[in-house]
Amino acid sequence: MKNPIQRAMSLENLTQAEFARRYGMSQPDVHRFVKGKGLPSLKTAFRLEEVTSGLVPVRAWKEVIDERNDGRRKGRRTGLRSKAAGRAKVSRAAKRVAASR
């Protein structure tokens, strides 16, 4: 499935730079959203829906998030650390603090 911004870009036949210029965003932000490296904030998502006259609806981002979650459940890497890795980092830090006392 195409990303909401990608869909809008293909419908209007725009490049990332043209989309960014037309809708008041930076080109790196558009690139990040299109490549799935990040998601817009809720404020940005609502603003995008407003300035694109509904071409990039807020609800479309829910589909992107759901796809990411499906990938996580299937064991695909999503770029986010697991809870276990986070706990290990915390416990190492706690050991260092305890050792320094």
C-alpha positions as CSV (number, residue, x, y, z in Angstrom):
1,M,0.0,0.0,0.0
2,K,1.2,3.5,-0.8
3,N,1.9,6.0,1.8
4,P,-0.8,8.8,2.0
5,I,1.7,11.5,0.8
6,Q,2.9,9.2,-2.0
7,R,-0.7,8.7,-3.1
8,A,-1.3,12.4,-3.2
9,M,2.0,13.0,-5.0
10,S,1.1,10.5,-7.7
11,L,-2.5,11.9,-8.1
12,E,-1.1,15.4,-8.6
13,N,2.0,14.2,-10.5
14,L,4.4,16.1,-8.0
15,T,7.9,15.4,-6.9
16,Q,8.7,15.5,-3.2
17,A,10.2,19.0,-3.5
18,E,7.1,20.3,-5.4
19,F,4.8,18.7,-2.8
20,A,6.7,20.2,0.1
21,R,6.7,23.7,-1.6
22,R,3.0,23.6,-2.4
23,Y,1.9,22.5,1.0
24,G,4.3,24.3,3.2
25,M,6.6,21.5,4.4
26,S,10.3,20.9,4.2
27,Q,11.4,18.4,1.5
28,P,13.4,16.3,4.1
29,D,10.1,15.9,6.1
30,V,8.2,14.7,3.0
31,H,11.1,12.3,2.2
32,R,11.0,10.9,5.8
33,F,7.2,10.4,5.7
34,V,7.3,8.8,2.2
35,K,10.1,6.4,3.1
36,G,8.4,5.4,6.4
37,K,11.3,6.7,8.5
38,G,8.9,8.8,10.6
39,L,5.3,9.8,11.0
40,P,3.9,13.3,11.2
41,S,2.7,14.6,14.5
42,L,-1.0,14.7,15.0
43,K,-0.9,18.5,14.5
44,T,1.0,18.1,11.2
45,A,-1.4,15.3,10.1
46,F,-4.4,17.6,10.6
47,R,-2.7,20.5,8.9
48,L,-1.8,18.3,6.0
49,E,-5.4,17.2,5.7
50,E,-6.6,20.8,5.8
51,V,-4.1,22.3,3.3
52,T,-4.5,19.4,0.8
53,S,-8.3,19.6,1.0
54,G,-8.6,16.1,2.3
55,L,-6.2,14.6,-0.2
56,V,-4.0,13.3,2.7
57,P,-6.6,12.4,5.3
58,V,-5.6,11.9,9.0
59,R,-7.2,8.4,9.0
60,A,-4.8,7.3,6.3
61,W,-1.9,7.6,8.8
62,K,-3.7,5.1,11.1
63,E,-3.4,2.5,8.2
64,V,0.4,3.3,8.1
65,I,0.7,2.7,11.8
66,D,-1.4,-0.5,11.6
67,E,0.9,-1.8,8.9
68,R,4.0,-1.0,11.0
69,N,2.4,-2.9,14.0
70,D,1.6,-5.9,11.8
71,G,5.3,-6.0,10.7
72,R,6.4,-5.9,14.3
73,R,4.1,-8.9,15.1
74,K,5.5,-10.8,12.2
75,G,9.0,-10.3,13.6
76,R,10.2,-7.7,11.0
77,R,12.6,-5.0,12.1
78,T,11.0,-1.6,12.4
79,G,13.9,0.4,13.7
80,L,12.5,0.5,17.2
81,R,14.2,-1.2,20.0
82,S,12.6,-4.1,21.8
83,K,11.5,-3.7,25.5
84,A,14.1,-6.3,26.5
85,A,16.9,-4.2,24.9
86,G,15.6,-1.1,26.7
87,R,15.5,-2.9,30.0
88,A,19.1,-4.2,29.5
89,K,20.3,-0.7,28.9
90,V,18.6,0.5,32.1
91,S,20.0,-2.4,34.2
92,R,23.6,-1.7,32.9
93,A,23.2,1.9,33.9
94,A,21.9,0.9,37.3
95,K,24.9,-1.4,37.8
96,R,27.3,1.4,37.0
97,V,25.6,3.7,39.5
98,A,25.6,1.0,42.2
99,A,29.3,0.3,41.5
100,S,30.3,3.9,41.8
101,R,28.8,4.2,45.3
